[in-house]
Amino acid sequence: MKAVSIFILLTLSISSYAQTNSGSQIFTSTKAVSINMSTPDTSWEFGVFEEAPKHGHRIDELKRELDAKRTWAPNTSKNVANKKTSDAPELKRNFQGPFNNGTPNDNSIAISNDGIIVAAVNSNVRMTDSDGKTLLVRTLASIAKDLGTLDRAFDPHLFYDWEEDRFILIFLNGSKSDNTSLIVGFSASNDPTKDWNFYRLPGNVHGNNTWSDYPFMAVNKYELFIPVLLWLNGESGWDSEAQELIWQIDKMKGYAGEELEYKYYDSLKVANRLVWNTRPVPGSKNHYGPNMYLVANRAIDAENDSFFLFEITNTLASGKAEIKTRIAKANVPYGIPPSAHQPKEDDPLRTNYADVHGAFYHNGLIHFVANSNAKTTNSPGIYYGVMRNLQSDNPTVLAKILSADTLDFNYPNIAYAGDFGPDRTCMINFLHSSASTYPGSSAVMVDRNGDFTNVLRVKEGEGHMNVMDASDLERWGDYTGIQRKYNEPGVVWMAGSYGNSQNRPTTWIAELKNTDPLLSIPKIETSGFEIFPNPAREMISISIENPKDQQVEFSVINHLGQEVKRLSNGYLSAGQKTVSFNVAALIPGQYHLVLRSNSGIQTRSFLVE
């Protein structure tokens, strides 16, 4: 069917429930297959670049309209994208990631509190220390073979569960209805080079002609959640709208190697239209639960301003878990991006959907990133959104798009990089390219005020991408990896692609550091700092035990982490002090009062009625 260029913005304002065919049945797998990851791996095949199946043409017709509006022209400008006064992230240790013998790279990364890095690409998993020294390499194919099935292993994802000090690895095997499966592995200890518990879940749960593709994952306190796409045989993307299937899995049984309990939700619909490409939302500091949030959008639309908040309401063990859907309208619309340019003019880069690629839950809000068309620069850009009022009937999204007139951006991911409380700082990594710039990897911070910092080019490309045949767009990523180092505030590790000198996609791993000087200021003991009345309407008073004569600063931060009022910046003598401020001009809601001094930082929450 020929695509048309007229699209309706979905702006339903009522809360709705997703339609599912899964019922309330809980399934039980067989016991795990225990695999020692350090056993010899005989499945490695050097130098064989396996192309992913061809993609359909439904979305390509839409992209051609966007591509026709762009001009391929090398640009020698040295302008930095979205230049701000804030410093870019600091680049610390960085080194070569896993070598890939498949395409696209599909980069994923996890790092433990002990500093062990597990990184994956579309063919293998590599474990290193924090300086890049290789500890172990294992192919996905060898794991699938040990489970008694091997057809085509692809789409790996990694997650480090910091509260349980364990790793999780998932990937898919087989791309037809009669051989498709989801492989789920849990490390049996905090040492990923030793024993893992692996399970094989069906990729075709309905016994029809569908197969599973493109998984993502996250955990809450009790469970693991894995959404996958269900395509029809002969389709590998974009020939038709896919179904979404979301797995809910008891993670504790997986760590123990016991029979795995799981349930799935499928046929998710809003306004009688399928919703797919949902992304589970982990917590920033602590796991939340028993509920779990997932976010999604209309990823194939040329323009839309609606996002969907899915909530799985309880645990498997409760017997009460169901999935609910709320519709969130954004202040900035998104849409499928045009193809990205690279120095090889006749070989553009595939930018896929306008889908959400990563998210986290912090301080009652969901921060997320997605691919998008950036209209101001007529180029692929990075959509950054903050979803609020999560439990209301009408959540909302405040968003902005990172773009440049000299670079194309694609495949973002996001991790928290602040110091908790009202600090909203996060790190976003993504791929960059242009008609005069080889494909590489970049990063940017969103600071505590919600502004983009300068962009840091983490790894410059050394050559263009040239893997696919002439009839298909080049594959340069599909997704990137990022994770904060949970026991080092402000430290984030990322894995992204770049074009090497042989014109192949290659992985680069980097450690990034939040450059906010406030991050390193120690916290003051919280005694002797109180706000009254609370809630307040006009005036608040602050009672503080000031340990010494010093300069102090009071500021008010809203629920989005933005500074909305600077109350005072002056000298305060030692002793018990009471300071009063007028807050009548503030919009009713929750705020955080931040006290900064040479001794450190304190925060207190208060309500304005």
N, C-alpha and C positions, 0 to 999 in steps of 0.2 A: 504494500500500500504506500502510495506516495505521501510523504510527510508534508504538512502544511505549517505555515509560520504564524498561526494564530493560536495563542495559548491562554487559558483562563487561570487567573490567580485564585488559588484555593484559600478562602478566608473564612471558613466556617468558625463560629465562635462558641459552639457548644461542645461539651465534653462527650466523647463517644467511646464505645467499646469496640476493640478489634474483634473481627469475626475469626474464629479458629475452628479447625476440624479435629483438634487433638484430644478433646474431652479432658478427663481428669486421670487418665491411665498413667501409672508409673511403671516403667520397664526396668528390668534387671539384666545386666550383662553377665557373661561368664567372668570368672576371676581373671585377674590381670596376667599378661605374659611378662615375666620379669626379664629385662634385657640389661646386661652390663655394657655400658656404652664404650668401655675401653677394650672390649674384645676385638680381635682383628676384623677389619672390614674389607671384604674381597670384591665388593660390587662397584668400586670406583672405575669410572671410564673417563680418562683424561681427554680433553679437547673435543668432546662431542657436544655441540650446542643444539639442544632439542628445541624446536619452535613450538610455542603453545598453539593450540588449535586456532584456526582462523576465526575472527570475530565476524558477526553479522553486519548488515549494512543499514539497519534502521537508524541508528544514531549517526552513522557516517553521512547520511543525506542531510541531517540537520547541521552537522559540523561544516559541511561544504559551503552552506550559506554564510556561516561565520568566517570561514577561511577566505572566502571571496572578497571580504571587506578589508582584509589585511594585505599589506605589501611587504614582500620579503626584501629586506635591504640591510646590509651590514651597517652597524652603528658603532662608531669608534668613541662615542661619548664615555666619559669616566663618571658620569653622574651616578650617585648611589640611590637605589630605590627608596622612596618614601623617607628621605633623609630627615632625621630628628636630632635634637640636641642631646638626647640620652645616648650613652655609650652602647655599642653592640655587645653581645655576649663575649666573654673571654674564652678564647680557644686554648685548651690545655693539651693533654695528651691526645694524639691522633695517629692512626696507622691503617694499613691495608686490612680490609675485612676478608670474609670467606671468598675463595675463588669459585666462580660459578661456571657450570657447564650446561645451563639452561637459560631460557629467556622468557619473560623479563626477570629482573633480579629478585623482586619480592623480598625486600630487606626487612628483617626483624631483629630485635636485640633485647636482652635482659641482663641485668647485673645484680649480683647479690650484695648484701651488706659486707661480705668478706672480700668483695672486689673480683669475683669470678664472673667473666663475661661469657654469655652464650649468644652467639649470633648465627642467623640462618639466612640462606638464600634459597633459590628455587630447586636446588639439588642436594644441599648438604648443610650440616650444622658444624660450626667450629667453636671450640671453647678455648679461651685464653685467660691470662691474668690481665691486670689493668694496664700493663705496659705493652700488651700485644704479643707476649710469648705464648705460642701455641701449646695447649695442654692436650687437645684431642680433636680429631676430625672424624665425623661419621656421616655417611650419606643417608638421605631419607629412604632411598631404595633399599638399603640394607635393613633398616628398621621394618619396613613393610614386608620384606622377605621373611624376617624372623617371625612375623605375625601370620605367616602362611599365605600372604597375598601380595602380589606385585604386578601392577600394570603401568601406571605412570604416577609417580609421587610428585606433588607440587603444592604451592601455596602454604608455606610454613608460617607459623606465628608462635612467638614466645611470650611468656609472662612470668615475672618473679613475684611470688606471693610473700611479701615482706613480713607479714604477721606469722606465717607458718614456716618461713625460711625454706621455701621449696620452689622449684621451677616447674613450669608446665610447657609442653610442646604439643602443638597440633599441626596436622597437615592432611591433605586429601590424597587419596589413591584411586586412580581410575576415573575416566571421564565418559562412561557410558552407563546406562541404567542397570546392566547386568554385572558391572564390576566396581561400582562406585562405593567408597567407604570413607568414613572420617576416622583418622587415627588420633587418639588422645593419649598423651604420656605425662606421667607425674614423677618427678624425681623422688626417690625413696628417702633421700637425706638432703642436706644442704650442699652436698658435693655432686654436681651434675656429671662428673666423669665416671661415676660408679653406677649403681643400680637404678633403673627406672621401671615403673609399672605402666605398661602400655595396654590400651584397649582399642578394639575395632568396632565402631558403631556403623549401622547401615547408612549408606548415602542415598538410598532409595527406600524411604520408609513406607511408601504407598504401594509398592509392588507394581508400579506403572512404568512409563518410559521417561522418567526424570533422573537426573544425576546432580550431585552436590558440587558447588563451586564457591570460591572466594569467601573463606571463613574469616571471622574476627573473634576475639575473646576478651573477657575480663572476669574478675571474681569479686564477690562480696564476702561477708564474714563466713558464710557457710557453703557457698556453691560456686560453680563455674558456669558461665553462660557463653554459648557459641552460636551465633547466627550464621547461616549459610544460604546461598542462593540455590534454587532448584530450577535447572534448565531442562528443556526437552532434548531428547536424543537428536544429534545433528546440529544443535545450537550450542554455541559457546559464549554467547553474549550479544544482546542488543537486536536479535532478530524479533523478539517479542518481549513483553514485560514478564519478568520472572516471578516465581513465588518465593517467599521468604520462610525459612524454617529456623526456629530458635530453640536450641538445646538448653535445658536446665539440668545440671549434673551435681551430685553430691561430691564435692571436692575432697572431703575428709576420707571417704572410702577409697578414693583414688590414691591419696598419699599412702594409705595403709595397704593398698593392693588387694582390697576386698572386692566382692561383686559390686559392680557400679550401678547405682540407681540413677535414672534419668527420665525426663519427660520432654516432650516437644510441643511447640505452638506453631501453627502454620496458617496459611491463607489469610494473612493480615490484610484488612481492607479498611479504607476510609472513603466515604462517599462512593461506595461500590467500586472502588478502584484499588488494585493491589498496591501494597506498600512493601518495598524491599530495600536491601542495603541498610539494615539497622545496625547500629554500633553500640555495644554495651559500654557503660560508663563506670570506671573504677573510682575509688575515693582518692583524694589528694594526699592525706596523711594517714587516716585510719580507714579500714573497711567499714562500710555501712551495711545495713541489713536489718531484718530479713528480706526487705524488698530489693529490687534491682531496677535501675533505669536504663533504657536504651533510647537513642535518638535516631531519627531518619528524616528523609525529605523526598521530594519528587525529583530524583537525581537525573532523570532523562529529559526534563523540561527545559525549553529555551529560556524561560523566565518563570519564577514562582517566588512567593514570599511566605510559604507555609512550611513549618517543620512539625514533626510528630514526636511526642514524648510517650514512649511505651513504659509501662511499669508492671513488672511481675511482682505480685503483692506479698508473697510469702514463700516459705520453704517447701520442698518436697515433703519433708517429714510432717509438716502441719496438715497436709491434705487439703489445704485451703488456697493453694496458689492459683491465681488467675492473672490474665493479662488485660490491662486497661490502656486506653489510648486517649491522649489529650492533644489538641491542635494548638500550636503556638505560632502566632503571626510575627514576622520579623520586620524591622524598620527599613532593612536593606534587602532587596530581592537578590536571588542567586540564579544561575543558569549554566548550562553546559558550556565549557570553555572551548575556544577554537583550538586547533592543533598548534603545537609549539614549534617554533623555528629552531633550526640549528645551522651551522655553516655549510652543510650540504643542502643546497637549495631545493633539489627535487626529492628530498627524503625527510619530510616533517616527522615530528614525534607525536605519538598518540597520547591524548590527555584524558581519555575515558569520560566518566560521568561527572556531574556536579555533586558527587556523593560526599557524605561525612566520612572523614578518615580517622579521627581520633577525638577523645573527649575525656574530661575528668570532672568529678563532683567536689566542690569546695565551698564551704561556708554557705550552704543552702542553694548554690547556683551550679549550673552545668556550663563549663567552658568547652567549646568544640571548634574544630576546623574542617573545612571542606574545599574541594575544587570549585572554581567558579569562573565565569566570564567576568572580566573587569571592564566595564563599559567606558570608564574614564580614559583608559589607555588602549582599549580595544585589543586586549591580550588575555592569556590565562593568568589568573590571580589566585590568591589565598583568601578564603572567606573565614573570618574569625567571628564567632557569635557567643553571646552569653545568654543562656536561658534562665529566666527567673520566674517566681510565683509557681513553683512546680506542682504544688498541691491544689492550686486554684483550677476552676473550669477553663480559664483563659490564660495559660502561660504566655509570656512574651519573649522575644529575642531582640537584644540590642547588638548590632553587628557593624563591622567595617571590613573593607576588602583591601588587602595588601597587594599592590601591583606597581609596575614600572613601565616607562615607555622604552626602556633599553633592555629589559629582560623579561622572559616568560617564566612564570612560577607554576609548579604543579606538585601533586602528591604530598600534601602536608601531613604532619602529625604533631601532637601537642603533649606536654608534660608540665606539671606544676613545678615552679622553681622559686617560690617565695619562702617566707618564714612563718607561714600560717596566720591564724587570726584573720584580720581584715586584709592582709597582704595578698593580692590577687596575682602576683607576678607569675608568668608562665613562659615557657620556651616553645617555639614553633620551629620545626625543621622542614625542609622542602627541597625539591630539585629546581635548578635554574638552567636556562639555555637561551640563546638568541641567534640571529643570523650571523653574528660575529663572535659568539661565545660558545665554546664547546660545553656540552652538558656536564653539570657539576652539582654539588650539594651546598646549601646555605642554611642559615638559621637567623632568627630574629627573636627578641623578647617583646612581650607585652608587659610594660612596667606596672608598678603599683597604682598608677593613675589611669591605667587602661590605654596608654599610648604605645605605638610601635617604636622600638629603638631603631638605630641604624642596623642595616642588614650585614651580617658577617658571612663572607664567602668561605665556607669551611674547606671545601676542596674544589679547585678549578679543574675542568676537564682537560684531557690531553689529546682528545680526538673526538670525532663525531660518532654517533651510533650507526652501525651498519650490520644488522643481524638478519632482519626480515627480508623476504624477497620483494621485488619491485612493486608487487600488487598490494602490499599491505604497509601501513604506517609502522615506523620503528617503535619498538617497545623499550622504554627506558626506566620503568620503575614499578608501576601498579600500586605499590605502597612503600612507605619508609618506616623505620623503627625509631622509637624514642622512649626513654624511661628515666625518671629521676633516681638519683642515688639516695635511698631512703634514710640512711644514717648520716648524710652530709647535706645540710640545707643549702639550696641554691645550686647544687651540682646535678647535671643532666648528661646522659650518654645517648648518642644518636648513631644510626646507621643509614647511609644513603648511597645513591649511585653516582658514578661519573663515567664519562667516556674515556677509555684508555687509549694508548697510542696505537693499538691494533683495532680500534673502532668497535670495541666490545663494551657492554655494560659491566662495570666493576664496582665493588663495594668499598666504602671508606667509613671507618669508625672514629668517632671523636668524643672527647669529654669537653663539656661546655660549663661555664661558671657564670652565675648571676653577678653582674658588676655593680649592683645597687650598694652604695656604702652603708646604708642602714642595715643591711643583712648581717653584717659582722658585729654590730653593736650588741653587747650582751643584754639579756633581759634583767630588769630590776625585780627584786622580790616584790610580790604583789600586795603585801601587807601595807596598811596605811594609805590606801588610795581608793576612795569611795566617791560615788556620785549620788546626789540626792536633790530634789525628788526624782524618782525613776519609776514610772514614766513622768515626763515633764511636758509642759505646754509653752512656757515662756522662758523661765530661768532654770539653769542647772547650777549647782554648787559642787565644788570638788574639794574634798578634804584629803590632804596629802601630808605624809610625814617626810619632809625633805631632809635627807641625811647630811647635806652640806650646802654652803653657798655655791650657787651655780646657775648657768644659763639654762632655761627650760623653754620648751615649745609645746603648746597644746594645739591639736588639730582634730577635726571631725572627719571621719571616713564613712561613706554611705555603704549600703549593702552590696554594691558592686565593687567595693574596694577603691573608690575614687575619693580624693580629698575634696570636700565641698566647702570647708570653712577653716581658715587659719585663725585661731582664737587669740593666741598670745605668743610672743617670742621675746622674752626678756629675762631679767635677773630675779632670782628668788632666793631669799636668805634661808638659812637652815632652821629647822624646827617644824612644828605642826602648823600648817597653813590651810586657809580656806579661800578658794578663788571662785568667783561667780561669773557666768556668761549668759548672754541672751541667745536663745535658740528658736525664738518665735518665727523666724523667717524660714526655718527648715520645713520641708514637706513631711507630714506625718509618716512614721516608719521607724525601722531599727537603724541605729548608728553605732559607731565605735569611736570613743574618745581616746586619742593616742597622746601620751606624754613622752616626749623625747628629751634627754639630757645627756651630759657627758657620762653619766652612770649607766645609761641604758635606755630601754623602752618599756613602757607599761601600756596596757590597753584595758578599757572597760567598755562594756556594751550598755546602751541606754535606749529608751523609746521616746519618741516625740509623738504626742497625741494630737 
